[in-house]
């Protein structure tokens, strides 16, 4: 019985970690999408968006396909 409980506890910990990672990835993707849209709409300069994304302007332009 104890082994079964430990196994289930491990599975639940794995699920919790997976959910946390998924949320973090979703937030990062959402932030990226927002920065690209703000540049496309002329609300944010490419320079500012790249700075906020922590990358060079050239890299931002290439990744955003601008």
N, C-alpha and C positions, 0 to 999 in steps of 0.2 A: 504494500500500500504506500509506503513512504517513497519508494522509487517512482511510483506512478505520480504522486503529488509533486515530486521534484521535477519530473519530466514536464508535467503540465505547467508548473511555475516557469520553467525555462522557455516553454513555448509562448507563454503570455509575455514574458520579458522581451522575447524576439519580436512579437507582434507590436509591442509598445515602441520598441526601437524603430521598427519599420514605419510606423505611423509618424513618429517624430521626424525621421529622415524625409518622408514624403511631404510633410508640412514645410520643412525647411526648403526643399527643392521647389515646391510650389510658390513659396514666397519669393525665392530668388528669380524664378521664371517670370513671375508677375512684375517684379521690380524691373527686370530687363525689358519686358514688353512695354511697360509704362515709359521708360526712358526713351525707347525707340519711337513710340507714338508722340511723345512730347517734342522730339526733334523733328519728326515728319510734319507736325502741325505748326512748327515755328515758335513754339512756346519756350523751348530750351535750346540753347546752342549745342552744336556737336561737341564743342570744347567742354562745356559744362557737363553734358551727359557722360562723356568719356571720363571726366574727372570723378563723377559720382559712381561710375562703374569700376573705377580703379584700373583704367587701361588707357593706352594712347589713343589719340584721335583716329589714327590710321587703323588700329585694330578694331575700334568701335565701328568705324565706317564699314570695314570688311565684314564683320560679324552681323551687322545690321543690314547689310546689303544696300547701303545708301549710295 
